[in-house]
């Protein structure tokens, strides 16, 4: 096995071991578009355009994955969104 093949095999194993999760933001009838956009910028580090697009998706589709990563990384972000009165969960 070449060094390149061995390296690729190690990368493949690491990717399998690092399970990715998502924060799902759910639509509600309480929070304004501007509030949700600001929350996504502050908590999830979205650009203005990304936050606007996610907010529109949440409004029309009922939900949107707003952040992807390892569970431990997402836990505090999801908690902050919940504390702000938004409906979110990690899947």
C-alpha positions in Angstrom: 0.0 0.0 0.0 1.4 3.4 -1.0 1.8 6.2 1.5 -1.0 8.1 -0.4 -3.4 5.2 -0.1 -2.6 4.7 3.6 -3.2 8.4 4.3 -6.5 8.3 2.4 -7.6 5.2 4.4 -6.8 7.1 7.7 -8.8 10.1 6.5 -11.7 7.9 5.6 -11.7 6.3 9.1 -11.5 9.7 10.8 -14.4 11.0 8.8 -16.5 8.0 9.8 -15.6 8.4 13.4 -16.5 12.1 13.4 -20.2 12.0 13.1 -21.7 15.3 11.9 -24.8 16.7 13.4 -27.1 19.6 12.5 -28.9 22.3 14.3 -32.5 22.4 12.9 -34.3 25.7 13.4 -38.1 25.4 13.4 -40.7 27.9 12.3 -42.7 29.7 14.9 -45.4 32.4 14.9 -43.6 34.5 17.5 -40.2 35.8 16.4 -39.7 38.4 13.6 -37.6 37.8 10.5 -35.1 40.4 11.7 -34.8 38.8 15.2 -34.1 35.4 13.6 -31.6 36.8 11.1 -29.7 38.6 13.9 -29.7 35.4 16.0 -28.3 33.4 13.2 -25.6 36.0 12.6 -24.7 36.2 16.3 -25.0 32.5 17.4 -24.2 30.5 14.2 -21.8 33.0 12.7 -23.8 33.3 9.5 -23.3 36.1 6.9 -26.2 38.4 6.4 -27.2 36.6 3.2 -26.9 33.2 4.7 -29.0 34.2 7.7 -31.7 35.7 5.4 -31.8 32.6 3.2 -32.2 30.3 6.2 -34.9 32.5 7.7 -36.9 32.4 4.5 -36.5 28.6 4.3 -37.7 28.3 8.0 -40.7 30.5 7.2 -41.8 28.7 4.1 -40.6 25.1 4.7 -41.1 25.0 8.4 -37.5 24.2 9.3 -33.9 24.6 8.1 -30.5 23.1 9.0 -28.7 26.2 10.2 -25.4 24.7 11.4 -23.5 21.5 10.9 -20.7 20.1 13.0 -19.7 17.9 15.9 -22.3 17.5 18.7 -20.1 19.1 21.3 -19.6 22.2 19.1 -23.3 22.6 18.4 -24.6 22.0 21.9 -23.8 25.5 23.2 -25.0 27.2 20.0 -28.3 25.3 20.1 -28.7 26.2 23.8 -28.2 29.9 23.0 -30.9 29.8 20.3 -33.3 28.2 22.7 -32.5 30.8 25.4 -33.4 33.5 22.8 -36.8 31.9 22.4 -36.2 30.1 19.1 -37.2 26.5 18.4 -34.2 24.5 17.6 -32.8 21.0 18.1 -29.7 19.0 17.3 -30.1 15.9 15.0 
